[in-house]
Amino acid sequence: MKIALAQINPVVGDIKHNCEKIVKYIEKAKEEKADLVVFPELSTVGYPPKDFLFVKDFIKTNEEMINKIILPATDEIAVILGTVRKDENKNLYNSAFFVCNREIIEIFDKTLLPNYDVFDEKRYFSPSSQIKTVEFKGVKVAVNICEDAWKGYVFEPSANYSVDVLEEQFKLKPDIFINISASPYHLGKHRTRLGIMKEKTDKYGIPFVYVNQVGANDELIFDGNSFVLNEKGKEVIRLKGFEEDFKVVELQNLEDFEELPELKEDISWIYKALVIGVRDYFHKLGFKKAVLGLSGGIDSAVVAVIASEAMGKENVLAISMPSRYSSEGSVKDAEILAKNLGIDFRVIPIEPVFKSYLSVFNKDGNALGDVAEENVQARIRGNYLMFFANREGYVVLTTGNKSELAMGYCTLYGDMSGSLAVIGDLYKTQVYELARYINREKEIIPVSIIKKVPSAELRPNQKDEDSLPPYRILDQVLKLYLEENASVEEIAEKGFDKDLVRHIINTVNKNEYKRKQAPPVLRVSPKAFGTGRRMPIVQNFKA
């Protein structure tokens, strides 16, 4: 039997578009003489559809599009289709339809519904009450959906599942496992995912087909990297990462394939993830042009590079907005970077507007150098960017990093103004690592930007470390606290000063009110600010 893997990038809610895309891949599978074509989880509606699942017309449209567009295209081929269904009791299910010759032959509902981190499936779906397989062309196929294959590998209290789906399916003596997924990416996720499925295949001794969604929706990024393992657990087929792909594999010949070399996840994966995150945010919303403030610092430099790759250099505007505190080198560095990228670059000083603020709020019109004056400079810049967004049709990208967001070292309605936080899940030390990756072949980001001491340049001789611990220390503590939920004691035991650790944690907690007003953050770590970290704003917990 020949199986086609269709790794597609659906748009949440654009059901007609998704179904038409699915049909194109069905036709491609037919051309390649495939017997069966497999699509990712919830392909018809996109993942995650969230509260659209409560909208009656959304469910109705999905049913209509499947019947009108997809089913007529399934003559002489079988399709495993990730979709949503409603039963006669109005229960919703995250389902895989096994379709052949215009008929739904079997339905597999997702059994294990994740309800942790960014997942909220128990809010919407009912679990399957039946473990089953389906026979097709003499092959008994066990279809399962994403989390169904992760039993025992997710160490969250809500993931203490009572059912082992693959174990129960194996009792039915299948010839192959097929898992359809919408598995969000973070650095290291592919290695973990592949390792789990290899362990399963080693245990059961039958081939494993894994088809994952690709693309980005809101803050979630899906890497694709679908694969096929033979009965010995060797990866013999691999689809591309961070782009749509399609491959056909002959099931009977898997043992003849050489095992593919291991993929090494490194900073390049984060770069690709952020590029597709920006690209899909814009394209799926119908936006075409991005604008950002280009300060001459490392953060905005990296965002400018990502934006130009995602959108095309002709669709990116970078604006330098110097003040009396901006160094001449910062403006020059920004200009050089913009020239290297070939993006539109404008210099619009904020000094006239800043002076007007000083004349209104200070009796003698002179600067006091306090926090209010620092923040108003950031807010003037934010207003400049929003002006160009409104007048010329741009969408503003913010340039703050995870370290700053964590510590509240950012200005509401200033540098936090924008529609998408591109590097908001990268610690400052990772931003430098990404900059070095960008310059791996030639100098795109001026080396002077990378070597420069980090500064917001909002007062004379300002440095980030005047307000923050050194990033090399801060980032390690933040990672332990945010991503590993480590306590003060546990972090201190790793060699960090206990009072400093307590200060960092309490500062993080105190600044939740800022993050709740921040734009969505593209997620590339196991725990990003956003839907995966739901902390109260009004609280007074002290570590």
Secondary structure, DSSP 4 states (H G I P E B T S, - for coil): -EEEEEE----TT-HHHHHHHHHHHHHHHHHTT-SEEE--TTTTT-S--GGGGG-HHHHHHHHHHIIIIIGGG-TTSEEEEEEEEE-TT--EEEEEEEEETTEEEEEEE------STT--GGGT-PPPS----EEETTEEEEEEEGGGG-TTT--SGGG--S--HHHHHHTT--SEEEEEE--B--TTHHHHHHHHHHHHHHHH-S-EEEEE-EEEETTEEEEB--EEE-TTS-EEEEPPBSS-EEEEEEGGGGGGSPPPPPPPP-HHHHHHHHHHHHHHHHHHHT---EEEE--SSHHHHHHHHHHHHHH-GGGEEEEE---TT--HHHHHHHHHHHHHHT-EEEE---HHHHHHHHHHHSTTS-----HHHHHHHHHHHHHHHHHHHHHHT-EEEE---HHHHHHT-S-TTTTT-SSEETTTTS-HHHHHHHHHHHTSSS-SS-HHHHHSPP---SSTT--GGGTS--HHHHHHHHHHHHHH---HHHHHTTT--HHHHHHHHHHHHHTHHHHTTSPPB---SSS-SBTTB---SS-----
